[in-house]
Amino acid sequence: MSDFKDFIGSEKGPQCPRVYILALSDTLNVISGKWKLPIIAALLRGANRFKDLLDSTEKITPRMLSKELKELEINCIVERKVYNQTPVLIEYRLTKSGKDIANVIDSMIDWGMIHRTQVITKTEAE
């Protein structure tokens, strides 16, 4: 676990270690974009077929879903399992690393809810 909080608000003291910046950059690279988090969220409920993911991720095109799944697979977040049957069945599921993103998503939701409330309160006060 990082000690990033030790660097927040510190005008003196050591600079934030480069390894933290690189880790943050890696995280943003994996989850950035309009569709990756909704796809991951759908897969947190369990394995899904391509069509199921297409249906649960509103307004995504098949081409974009295919592209995003390939990127998530390259980043070891999603694995693709092909079942040898007729017709061929392909399922997508999260890897261990992909499942661990749930903690990141929970933190983002918590922050987003607090931030939204603060913005609404400030706007209403003005």
C-alpha positions as CSV (number, residue, x, y, z in Angstrom):
1,M,0.0,0.0,0.0
2,S,1.3,3.5,-0.8
3,D,1.9,6.3,1.6
4,F,0.7,8.9,-0.9
5,K,-1.4,10.7,1.7
6,D,1.9,11.7,3.4
7,F,2.6,14.0,0.4
8,I,-0.8,15.7,0.2
9,G,-0.7,19.3,1.4
10,S,3.0,19.1,2.3
11,E,4.8,22.2,1.1
12,K,8.0,21.0,2.5
13,G,9.4,17.6,2.6
14,P,10.2,15.1,-0.1
15,Q,8.6,15.1,-3.5
16,C,6.1,12.5,-4.4
17,P,8.0,9.4,-5.4
18,R,8.2,8.7,-9.2
19,V,6.9,5.2,-8.6
20,Y,3.6,6.7,-7.3
21,I,3.2,8.9,-10.4
22,L,3.9,5.9,-12.7
23,A,1.4,3.7,-10.8
24,L,-1.2,6.4,-11.1
25,S,-0.5,6.8,-14.8
26,D,-0.8,3.0,-15.3
27,T,-4.1,2.9,-13.5
28,L,-5.5,5.8,-15.6
29,N,-4.2,4.1,-18.8
30,V,-6.1,0.9,-17.9
31,I,-9.5,2.5,-16.9
32,S,-9.6,5.6,-19.0
33,G,-12.1,6.2,-21.7
34,K,-15.9,6.3,-21.8
35,W,-16.5,2.5,-21.9
36,K,-13.9,0.7,-19.8
37,L,-15.5,1.2,-16.4
38,P,-19.0,0.3,-17.5
39,I,-17.6,-2.9,-19.1
40,I,-15.7,-3.7,-15.9
41,A,-18.8,-3.0,-13.8
42,A,-20.8,-5.4,-15.9
43,L,-18.2,-8.1,-15.6
44,L,-18.0,-7.6,-11.8
45,R,-21.4,-9.4,-11.7
46,G,-19.8,-12.4,-13.4
47,A,-18.8,-13.8,-16.8
48,N,-20.7,-12.4,-19.8
49,R,-21.0,-13.2,-23.5
50,F,-20.3,-10.4,-26.0
51,K,-24.0,-9.9,-26.7
52,D,-24.7,-9.6,-22.9
53,L,-22.0,-7.0,-22.6
54,L,-23.4,-5.1,-25.6
55,D,-26.9,-5.1,-24.0
56,S,-25.7,-4.0,-20.6
57,T,-23.4,-1.2,-21.8
58,E,-25.9,1.2,-23.4
59,K,-25.1,2.9,-26.7
60,I,-21.7,1.1,-27.2
61,T,-21.2,-0.2,-30.7
62,P,-20.1,-3.7,-31.3
63,R,-16.8,-2.4,-32.9
64,M,-16.1,-0.3,-29.8
65,L,-16.9,-3.1,-27.4
66,S,-14.6,-5.4,-29.3
67,K,-11.8,-2.8,-29.2
68,E,-12.2,-2.1,-25.5
69,L,-12.3,-5.8,-24.6
70,K,-9.1,-6.3,-26.5
71,E,-7.4,-3.5,-24.6
72,L,-8.7,-4.8,-21.3
73,E,-7.4,-8.2,-22.2
74,I,-4.0,-6.8,-23.2
75,N,-3.8,-5.1,-19.7
76,C,-4.7,-8.4,-18.0
77,I,-8.0,-7.1,-16.6
78,V,-10.3,-9.3,-18.7
79,E,-9.8,-12.8,-20.0
80,R,-11.6,-14.4,-22.9
81,K,-12.6,-18.0,-22.7
82,V,-13.6,-19.9,-25.8
83,Y,-15.8,-23.1,-25.3
84,N,-15.4,-25.7,-28.1
85,Q,-19.0,-26.3,-29.0
86,T,-21.4,-25.6,-31.8
87,P,-22.1,-22.7,-32.0
88,V,-18.9,-21.5,-30.4
89,L,-19.4,-19.9,-27.0
90,I,-17.1,-17.1,-25.9
91,E,-17.3,-15.6,-22.4
92,Y,-15.5,-12.7,-20.9
93,R,-14.6,-12.6,-17.2
94,L,-12.4,-10.5,-15.0
95,T,-9.0,-11.6,-13.9
96,K,-7.9,-11.3,-10.3
97,S,-6.5,-7.9,-11.1
98,G,-9.7,-7.0,-12.8
99,K,-11.7,-8.0,-9.7
100,D,-9.4,-5.9,-7.5
101,I,-10.5,-2.8,-9.5
102,A,-13.8,-3.0,-7.5
103,N,-12.0,-1.3,-4.6
104,V,-10.9,1.6,-6.9
105,I,-14.4,1.9,-8.3
106,D,-15.9,2.0,-4.8
107,S,-13.5,4.8,-3.9
108,M,-14.4,6.7,-7.0
109,I,-18.1,6.4,-6.3
110,D,-17.7,7.6,-2.7
111,W,-15.6,10.6,-3.9
112,G,-18.1,11.3,-6.7
113,M,-21.1,11.3,-4.4
114,I,-19.4,13.6,-1.9
115,H,-18.1,15.9,-4.6
116,R,-21.5,16.1,-6.4
117,T,-23.2,17.1,-3.1
118,Q,-20.6,19.8,-2.5
119,V,-21.0,21.2,-6.0
120,I,-24.8,21.2,-5.7
121,T,-24.7,22.8,-2.2
122,K,-22.3,25.5,-3.5
123,T,-24.5,26.2,-6.6
124,E,-27.7,26.4,-4.5
125,A,-26.0,28.8,-2.1
126,E,-25.0,31.2,-4.9
